[in-house]
Structures are given as structure tokens and as C-alpha cells.
Amino acid sequence: MCTLTKNQVLVLKHLRQGKKPSEICKMIKRPISSVYEARNRAKRNIALAIGTLQFAVDNNYLDEKQIRNLKRILGKV
């Protein structure tokens, strides 16, 4: 499973808002190494999810409902 933890989501949210890792570690009261680790693990988990979807698409494993849902999600980016 490649879901994101609450900490990973929180770190990604703050990074997306333009905050620096040093600011984030003070906000969430964790060491800066924890911020970098959360970011790196989140990126890896997202890459794994993309890889899984690519495999499913390439092998025609998605049903129509899943395809519609994926198109809806991708329409937001």
C-alpha cells in the first residue's frame, strides 16, 4: 500500500504553501530530519501510486467507473 501518513500530508501541505523545512519543523515540533524524511517518503509513495496506475492502464485493468474517477481526479491538476 502506498498511502500517505498524516505527517507526510502535513509536510507536503506546508511545502506547497511555500514554507521552508526549517519553518515546518518548528511548526510541527519535530526535527528537521523528520520533515525531510516525511517529504521523501511521500514523494516515493506518490511515485509508487503513479506506477501502479500506469501498470493498470497499460494492461487495461481499469473498469469504466475507475477510468471516470481517474479522469475526474486528473482534471484537478
Secondary structure, 3 states (H helix, E strand, C coil): CCCCCHHHHHHHHHHHCCCCHHHHHHHHCCCHHHHHHHHHHHHHHHHHHHHHHHHHHHCCCCCHHHHHHHHHHHCCC
